[in-house]
């Protein structure tokens, strides 16, 4: 990474909890969600056209299906989204120990499995969150005892899986050895503990470096494969939530953010809180795997 990063506003908005930016190369568009606003958004880069869909459940993580449709980890399950009809169709769900839980962050691995985890709403309760892997029409618990599950990412060679817990009492990013063939995680170890902010969503660049949004830290941070901080980029908001590479050559980092939790004075001082930024950092990402197609089995209501 060389030079001074160029930061611009991709979408000027007030998302309550903007999250899960997802680059769609087929349409040259960016998808993302507003979790607390219960909305799914898509903005075309060239035209600037924004389409928003109102949902009846809180969305969390996003992925693209093999056919180009959007898969949403929402509520306590995974849904296929029909953009023309504005409808979600349930394809799998999990049983949680409490009713006040929802899906949060996720990632698709090179074999097409969709990993996503649960957390409490609000996230002050006991560590009952779980990271699940959705594969072969079923979801299986992979990591338990999480509070605010976050930071899912996989190295370019597919051998390392990353997971974070954003809760103030944890503030930790872990790394695991990952077997793509079996989907098994092993050798869990501490990868990094941020000194600034809490580790929220993350992505990986083509060099294998891990980028995470430091919520309440006002920056995105780059870690080398050994977990050492090698760069930090200040942003014009205190609560960025997740970075993702996109653009024609995957050299733009799109960063979502949140306005929730800020009082009136703080909102006045952060006019871009809840917006989506575009950051040119001089490094590239790599094309993310797609979720393997699984037929929808049960519709769920959504409005557009």
Buried (B, 14 or more C-beta within 10 A) or exposed (E): EEEEBEBEEBBEBBBBBBBBBBBBBEEBBBBBBBBBBBBBBBBBBEEEEEBEBEBEBBBBBBBBBEEEBBBBBBBBBBBBBBBEEBBBBBBBBBEBEEEEBBBBBBBBBBBBBBBBBBBBBEBEBEBBBBBBBBBEEEBEEBBEEBBBBBBBBBBBEBEBBBBBBBBEEBBBBBBBEBBBEEBEBEEEEEBBEBEEBBBBBBBBBBBBBBBBBBBBBBBBBBBBBEBEEEBBBEBBBBBBBBBBBBBEEBBBBBBBBBBBEBEEEEEEEBBBBBBBBBBBBEBBBBEBBBBBBBEBEEBBEBEE
